[in-house]
Amino acid sequence: MRFLLLALLLLAGGVFGLLAQLDHDVGHFIIAALLQGGIWAVAAALVARGAGRRSLVVILATAVLLRLIALAAPVYLSDDIYRYIWDGRVQAAGINPYRYIPTDTHLAPLRDQTVFSNINRNNYAPTIYPPVAQMLFFAATRFGETVPVVKLVLVAVEAIGIAALLRVLRTVGAPRQNILFYAWHPLPVWEIAGSGHIDAAVVAFVALALAAAVTGRRSWSGAALAAATLVKFFPVVLVPALWRPTKSNMGDWRWMAAFIAVVIAAYLPYLGVGSRVLGFLPGYLTEEKLASGSGFWGLDVISRVIPMPVTAYLVVAATVMTALAVGALRRGEGPDAALAWAATLGIAATLFASPHYAWYFVWLVALLCVAPWWPAFWPTLTAVLFYWEPKTGHIPLWVGFLIYGGFAIFAGADIAGRYSRAARSGERHGRCTS
């Protein structure tokens, strides 16, 4: 009964969020998404304490209804989907999508008023999306070069990811009801079903990589993670958590061979443009002020107090990520260790990068679904605040403090609490043995 009530409240929040988008009212949409996040937190706490088997039906049915509501959302929060459709159309015409910017005269016959006129950066930026994303754009647009069709395809792709997450939960002996951590989370609902972001494929391929890893299908795990990396590059940081390069286990060398083979095979069809196969990535790093360093929220805040060059920040980030990678490579046996390290690496990389857009946090929800760490859910629940004052290459200080500062507070409290409990446990153990 409690789950049903929470499901109804979550769906009501979905309707509220949809109406806000239809009215182009970003303030009310943010309020709706934050309220949904609060409802999700209550539901997640109930699941963490243990939920009956029947609740799984309610969880999955509600997940479907939430996405049906979000599918009706207009193209409002993000217009990236028009670039997806355009890239699919360009490939269908037999043209390498990395070769021309949309306004190039070579692509004039492909222009229309619905898609072309709504492509962001269409007069100076080639596509930024890696090869596997391009293949998905082509496949999706073969069903239809419209926003509703592409969103439906991406929701179907996300469904594959949800099924893979369920497989992971079952394999490691975790309650399948934990799928609520992902399926009811408002961020994936609005960013995938609502805005039609390609992050659905990141979720699907990462989940498939995790599922293959915990079931012993090493080559498939490497291949799936390579595919995820070539949708968006972030998942490459998970390599140390899923690869285990030991001489006694040649299967993990097959893991790396599969990873490399997929990367090579995916890039081959597009290499005719040479270095331009990187697309707008270099320009994006400059535009988002990452090359200069001011686009990194943490560095921006530190530099307001103590001048700090971007090189120093990158060295610190690289050092921490390297230490985590070494820890992941030296992890203990068992699937739980791989999942925990995957979540740790994903969280650290995302927070160091401090993305400026909410959808960059979607894949973390998938990782946290199978390796929950409650403080890390905070930035995924508050990432919707990025819509409050959207500006390329800029994170408002108050938004950054709420998202990243809030995480730091919760993470610090959680770590201190664990240390305190461990210390008390050690003292009790010492008294018992003395």
C-alpha positions as CSV (number, residue, x, y, z in Angstrom):
1,M,0.0,0.0,0.0
2,R,2.9,2.4,0.8
3,F,4.5,1.7,-2.5
4,L,1.3,2.3,-4.4
5,L,0.8,5.6,-2.6
6,L,4.4,6.7,-3.4
7,A,3.9,5.5,-7.0
8,L,0.8,7.7,-7.4
9,L,2.6,10.7,-5.9
10,L,5.6,10.2,-8.2
11,L,3.2,10.0,-11.2
12,A,1.4,13.1,-10.1
13,G,4.8,14.8,-10.0
14,G,5.4,13.6,-13.5
15,V,2.2,15.2,-14.7
16,F,3.2,18.4,-13.0
17,G,6.6,18.4,-14.6
18,L,5.1,17.7,-18.0
19,L,2.6,20.6,-17.7
20,A,5.5,22.9,-16.7
21,Q,7.5,22.0,-19.8
22,L,4.4,22.4,-22.0
23,D,4.1,25.9,-20.5
24,H,7.9,26.5,-20.9
25,D,8.0,27.1,-17.1
26,V,11.5,25.9,-16.1
27,G,11.0,27.0,-12.5
28,H,7.9,24.9,-11.9
29,F,9.6,22.0,-13.7
30,I,12.6,22.1,-11.4
31,I,10.2,22.2,-8.4
32,A,8.4,19.1,-9.8
33,A,11.6,17.2,-10.4
34,L,12.9,18.0,-6.9
35,L,9.7,16.9,-5.3
36,Q,9.8,13.7,-7.3
37,G,13.4,13.3,-6.0
38,G,12.0,13.5,-2.4
39,I,9.4,10.9,-3.1
40,W,12.1,8.7,-4.7
41,A,14.2,9.0,-1.5
42,V,11.3,7.8,0.7
43,A,10.7,4.9,-1.7
44,A,14.4,4.1,-1.9
45,A,14.6,4.0,1.9
46,L,11.7,1.6,2.1
47,V,13.4,-0.7,-0.5
48,A,16.7,-0.6,1.4
49,R,14.9,-1.8,4.5
50,G,13.3,-4.6,2.6
51,A,10.3,-4.8,0.4
52,G,7.9,-7.6,-0.5
53,R,8.1,-9.5,-3.8
54,R,4.8,-8.0,-5.0
55,S,6.3,-4.5,-4.9
56,L,8.5,-5.4,-7.9
57,V,5.4,-5.4,-10.1
58,V,4.4,-1.9,-8.8
59,I,8.0,-0.7,-9.3
60,L,8.2,-1.8,-12.9
61,A,4.7,-0.7,-13.8
62,T,5.3,2.7,-12.3
63,A,8.6,3.0,-14.2
64,V,6.7,2.4,-17.5
65,L,4.0,4.9,-16.7
66,L,6.6,7.6,-15.7
67,R,8.3,7.2,-19.1
68,L,5.0,7.3,-21.0
69,I,4.2,10.7,-19.3
70,A,7.7,12.0,-20.0
71,L,7.5,10.9,-23.7
72,A,4.9,13.6,-24.2
73,A,7.3,16.3,-23.2
74,P,8.2,18.9,-25.9
75,V,11.7,19.6,-27.0
76,Y,12.3,22.2,-24.3
77,L,15.1,21.4,-21.8
78,S,17.6,20.3,-24.5
79,D,17.6,20.3,-28.3
80,D,20.3,17.7,-28.7
81,I,17.9,15.3,-30.2
82,Y,17.8,17.4,-33.4
83,R,21.5,16.8,-33.9
84,Y,20.9,13.0,-33.4
85,I,18.3,13.0,-36.2
86,W,20.5,15.1,-38.4
87,D,23.5,12.8,-38.0
88,G,21.3,9.8,-38.8
89,R,19.9,11.6,-41.9
90,V,23.4,12.5,-43.1
91,Q,24.6,8.9,-42.8
92,A,21.5,7.6,-44.6
93,A,22.6,9.9,-47.5
94,G,25.9,8.1,-47.5
95,I,27.9,10.9,-46.0
96,N,30.4,10.7,-43.2
97,P,28.8,12.8,-40.3
98,Y,32.2,14.1,-39.2
99,R,33.0,15.6,-42.6
100,Y,30.8,18.7,-42.8
101,I,29.1,21.1,-40.4
102,P,25.3,21.2,-40.9
103,T,25.3,24.5,-42.8
104,D,27.9,23.3,-45.3
105,T,26.5,23.6,-48.9
106,H,27.2,19.9,-49.5
107,L,24.4,19.1,-47.1
108,A,21.9,21.6,-48.5
109,P,19.6,19.0,-50.0
110,L,19.1,17.4,-46.5
111,R,17.8,20.6,-44.9
112,D,14.3,21.1,-43.6
113,Q,12.5,23.5,-41.3
114,T,11.8,20.9,-38.6
115,V,15.2,19.4,-37.9
116,F,17.9,21.5,-39.5
117,S,16.7,24.9,-38.3
118,N,16.7,23.6,-34.7
119,I,20.3,22.1,-34.6
120,N,22.4,23.8,-32.0
121,R,25.8,25.2,-33.1
122,N,24.8,24.3,-36.7
123,N,26.9,27.0,-38.3
124,Y,30.3,26.2,-36.8
125,A,30.3,22.8,-35.0
126,P,30.6,19.4,-36.6
127,T,29.1,16.5,-34.6
128,I,30.7,15.7,-31.3
129,Y,29.3,12.2,-30.9
130,P,31.6,9.1,-31.1
131,P,31.0,6.2,-33.6
132,V,28.7,3.9,-31.6
133,A,26.4,6.9,-30.9
134,Q,26.5,7.6,-34.7
135,M,25.5,4.0,-35.5
136,L,22.6,4.3,-33.1
137,F,21.5,7.6,-34.6
138,F,21.4,5.9,-38.0
139,A,19.5,2.9,-36.7
140,A,17.0,5.0,-34.8
141,T,16.2,7.3,-37.7
142,R,15.5,4.4,-40.0
143,F,12.3,4.0,-38.0
144,G,11.5,7.6,-38.6
145,E,13.3,11.0,-38.6
146,T,11.1,12.5,-35.9
147,V,11.5,13.4,-32.3
148,P,8.8,11.0,-31.0
149,V,10.2,8.0,-32.9
150,V,13.8,8.6,-31.8
151,K,12.7,9.1,-28.1
152,L,10.8,5.8,-28.3
153,V,13.9,4.0,-29.7
154,L,16.0,5.4,-26.9
155,V,13.5,4.4,-24.2
156,A,13.6,0.9,-25.7
157,V,17.4,1.0,-25.5
158,E,17.1,2.1,-21.8
159,A,14.8,-0.9,-21.2
160,I,17.6,-3.2,-22.2
161,G,19.8,-1.5,-19.6
162,I,17.1,-1.9,-16.9
163,A,16.8,-5.6,-17.8
164,A,20.6,-5.9,-17.5
165,L,20.6,-4.1,-14.1
166,L,18.0,-6.6,-12.9
167,R,20.3,-9.4,-14.1
168,V,23.2,-7.9,-12.1
169,L,21.1,-7.6,-9.0
170,R,19.9,-11.2,-9.2
171,T,23.4,-12.5,-9.9
172,V,25.0,-10.8,-6.8
173,G,22.1,-11.8,-4.6
174,A,20.7,-8.3,-4.1
175,P,16.9,-7.8,-4.0
176,R,15.5,-7.2,-7.4
177,Q,13.4,-4.4,-5.9
178,N,16.6,-2.4,-5.8
179,I,15.9,-1.6,-9.4
180,L,13.7,1.2,-8.0
181,F,16.9,3.1,-7.4
182,Y,17.2,3.6,-11.1
183,A,13.7,3.0,-12.5
184,W,12.0,5.5,-10.3
185,H,14.7,8.1,-10.3
186,P,13.4,11.3,-11.9
187,L,16.7,12.1,-13.7
188,P,16.8,9.2,-16.2
189,V,13.0,9.6,-16.7
190,W,13.2,13.2,-17.8
191,E,16.6,13.1,-19.6
192,I,15.9,10.0,-21.6
193,A,12.1,9.7,-22.1
194,G,11.6,13.4,-21.7
195,S,14.5,14.9,-23.6
196,G,15.7,11.9,-25.6
197,H,19.3,11.9,-24.6
198,I,21.7,9.3,-26.0
199,D,22.7,8.6,-22.4
200,A,20.1,5.8,-22.6
201,A,22.7,3.9,-24.6
202,V,25.4,4.6,-22.1
203,V,23.2,3.1,-19.4
204,A,22.4,0.1,-21.5
205,F,26.0,-0.7,-22.5
206,V,27.4,-0.1,-19.0
207,A,24.7,-2.3,-17.5
208,L,25.4,-5.0,-20.1
209,A,29.2,-4.7,-19.3
210,L,28.4,-5.1,-15.6
211,A,26.0,-8.0,-16.2
212,A,28.6,-9.8,-18.4
213,A,31.3,-9.2,-15.8
214,V,29.4,-10.7,-12.9
215,T,28.3,-13.7,-14.9
216,G,31.8,-14.5,-16.1
217,R,31.4,-13.5,-19.7
218,R,34.6,-11.6,-19.8
219,S,34.9,-10.9,-23.6
220,W,31.3,-9.6,-23.7
221,S,32.0,-7.3,-20.8
222,G,35.0,-5.8,-22.6
223,A,33.0,-5.4,-25.8
224,A,30.0,-3.8,-24.0
225,L,32.2,-1.3,-22.1
226,A,33.9,-0.3,-25.4
227,A,30.5,0.4,-26.9
228,A,29.5,2.5,-23.9
229,T,32.8,4.4,-24.2
230,L,32.1,5.2,-27.9
231,V,28.7,6.6,-27.0
232,K,30.2,9.0,-24.5
233,F,33.8,8.8,-23.4
234,F,33.2,8.8,-19.6
235,P,32.7,5.0,-19.2
236,V,36.4,4.4,-20.1
237,V,37.2,5.1,-16.5
238,L,35.5,1.8,-15.5
239,V,38.2,-0.3,-17.3
240,P,40.2,-1.0,-14.1
241,A,37.0,-2.2,-12.3
242,L,36.1,-4.7,-14.9
243,W,39.5,-5.8,-16.3
244,R,41.7,-8.0,-14.2
245,P,45.1,-8.4,-15.9
246,T,46.5,-11.4,-14.1
247,K,48.8,-14.0,-15.7
248,S,46.7,-16.8,-14.3
249,N,43.5,-15.6,-15.9
250,M,43.9,-15.2,-19.6
251,G,40.2,-14.6,-19.9
252,D,40.9,-11.0,-18.9
253,W,43.3,-10.6,-21.7
254,R,40.5,-11.6,-23.9
255,W,38.5,-8.8,-22.1
256,M,41.0,-6.2,-23.3
257,A,41.2,-7.8,-26.7
258,A,37.4,-7.5,-27.1
259,F,37.5,-3.9,-25.9
260,I,40.2,-2.9,-28.4
261,A,38.6,-4.8,-31.2
262,V,35.2,-3.0,-30.7
263,V,37.0,0.4,-30.6
264,I,38.8,-0.3,-33.9
265,A,35.8,-1.8,-35.6
266,A,33.6,1.2,-34.6
267,Y,36.0,3.8,-35.8
268,L,36.9,2.1,-39.2
269,P,33.8,3.3,-41.1
270,Y,34.5,6.9,-40.2
271,L,38.3,7.2,-40.6
272,G,38.1,8.7,-44.1
273,V,38.0,12.1,-42.5
274,G,41.3,11.6,-40.6
275,S,41.7,13.6,-37.4
276,R,38.3,15.1,-37.9
277,V,36.8,11.9,-36.6
278,L,37.1,13.6,-33.2
279,G,34.4,16.0,-34.3
280,F,33.7,19.0,-32.2
281,L,35.3,17.5,-29.0
282,P,38.3,19.9,-29.0
283,G,36.0,22.9,-29.6
284,Y,33.7,21.7,-26.9
285,L,36.4,21.6,-24.3
286,T,37.2,25.2,-25.2
287,E,33.6,26.3,-25.3
288,E,32.8,24.8,-22.0
289,K,35.9,26.5,-20.6
290,L,37.5,23.2,-19.6
291,A,40.7,23.9,-21.5
292,S,41.2,27.1,-19.5
293,G,40.1,25.5,-16.3
294,S,37.3,27.9,-15.3
295,G,34.8,25.3,-16.4
296,F,35.8,23.0,-13.6
297,W,33.6,24.1,-10.7
298,G,36.0,23.0,-8.0
299,L,38.9,24.7,-9.6
300,D,36.8,27.8,-10.2
301,V,35.9,28.0,-6.5
302,I,39.5,27.4,-5.3
303,S,40.9,30.0,-7.7
304,R,38.7,32.6,-6.2
305,V,40.6,32.2,-2.9
306,I,44.0,30.9,-4.0
307,P,45.2,31.1,-7.6
308,M,45.6,27.6,-8.9
309,P,46.6,26.7,-12.5
310,V,44.5,24.2,-14.4
311,T,47.6,22.0,-14.7
312,A,47.7,21.6,-11.0
313,Y,44.0,20.7,-10.8
314,L,44.4,18.1,-13.6
315,V,47.5,16.6,-11.9
316,V,45.5,16.2,-8.6
317,A,42.5,14.7,-10.5
318,A,44.8,12.3,-12.5
319,T,46.6,11.3,-9.3
320,V,43.4,10.5,-7.5
321,M,42.0,8.6,-10.5
322,T,45.3,6.7,-10.8
323,A,45.2,5.7,-7.2
324,L,41.6,4.5,-7.5
325,A,42.5,2.6,-10.7
326,V,45.3,0.8,-8.9
327,G,42.9,0.0,-6.1
328,A,40.4,-1.4,-8.5
329,L,42.9,-3.5,-10.3
330,R,44.0,-5.0,-6.9
331,R,40.4,-5.5,-5.8
332,G,39.3,-8.7,-4.0
333,E,37.5,-11.6,-5.6
334,G,33.8,-11.6,-6.2
335,P,31.4,-9.5,-8.3
336,D,30.6,-7.1,-5.4
337,A,34.1,-5.7,-5.4
338,A,33.9,-5.0,-9.2
339,L,30.6,-3.2,-8.8
340,A,31.7,-1.1,-5.9
341,W,34.9,0.0,-7.7
342,A,33.0,0.7,-10.9
343,A,30.7,3.1,-8.9
344,T,33.6,4.7,-7.2
345,L,35.5,5.4,-10.4
346,G,32.4,6.7,-12.1
347,I,31.5,9.0,-9.3
348,A,35.1,10.4,-8.9
349,A,35.5,11.0,-12.7
350,T,32.2,12.8,-13.0
351,L,32.7,15.0,-10.0
352,F,36.2,15.9,-11.1
353,A,34.9,16.8,-14.5
354,S,32.0,18.7,-12.9
355,P,29.7,18.6,-15.9
356,H,27.5,21.6,-16.7
357,Y,24.5,19.6,-17.8
358,A,22.1,17.3,-15.9
359,W,22.1,14.4,-18.3
360,Y,25.8,13.7,-17.6
361,F,24.8,12.3,-14.2
362,V,22.3,9.7,-15.6
363,W,24.9,6.9,-15.9
364,L,25.8,7.3,-12.3
365,V,22.3,6.4,-11.3
366,A,22.7,3.0,-13.1
367,L,26.0,2.4,-11.3
368,L,24.5,3.3,-7.9
369,C,21.6,1.0,-8.5
370,V,23.8,-2.0,-8.2
371,A,26.4,-0.5,-5.8
372,P,24.4,2.1,-3.7
373,W,26.3,4.8,-1.8
374,W,23.7,7.2,-0.5
375,P,25.7,10.4,-0.5
376,A,26.4,9.9,-4.3
377,F,22.7,10.0,-5.1
378,W,22.6,13.7,-4.0
379,P,24.2,15.2,-7.1
380,T,22.0,13.0,-9.3
381,L,18.8,14.3,-7.5
382,T,19.9,17.9,-7.6
383,A,21.4,18.0,-11.1
384,V,18.1,19.4,-12.3
385,L,19.2,22.7,-10.9
386,F,21.6,23.2,-13.8
387,Y,18.4,24.2,-15.8
388,W,17.8,27.1,-13.5
389,E,20.5,29.4,-15.0
390,P,21.8,27.6,-18.1
391,K,24.9,29.2,-19.7
392,T,27.6,27.5,-21.8
393,G,30.7,26.9,-19.8
394,H,29.3,28.2,-16.5
395,I,28.0,26.8,-13.3
396,P,26.4,29.4,-10.9
397,L,28.2,29.3,-7.6
398,W,25.0,28.6,-5.6
399,V,24.1,25.7,-7.9
400,G,27.6,24.3,-7.6
401,F,27.5,24.6,-3.8
402,L,24.2,22.9,-3.6
403,I,25.1,20.0,-5.9
404,Y,28.8,19.4,-5.2
405,G,29.0,21.1,-1.8
406,G,26.0,19.1,-0.7
407,F,27.6,15.9,-1.8
408,A,30.8,16.8,0.1
409,I,28.9,17.3,3.3
410,F,26.9,14.1,3.0
411,A,30.0,12.1,2.0
412,G,32.0,13.5,4.8
413,A,29.3,12.7,7.3
414,D,29.0,9.2,6.0
415,I,32.7,8.5,6.1
416,A,33.0,10.0,9.6
417,G,30.1,7.9,10.7
418,R,31.7,4.7,9.3
419,Y,35.0,5.6,10.9
420,S,33.3,6.2,14.3
421,R,31.4,2.9,14.2
422,A,34.6,1.0,13.2
423,A,36.5,2.7,16.1
424,R,33.8,1.8,18.6
425,S,33.7,-1.8,17.2
426,G,37.4,-2.0,17.6
427,E,37.2,-0.8,21.2
428,R,34.6,-3.4,22.1
429,H,36.6,-6.1,20.4
430,G,39.7,-5.0,22.4
431,R,37.8,-5.1,25.7
432,C,36.4,-8.6,24.9
433,T,39.9,-10.0,24.2
434,S,41.6,-8.4,27.2
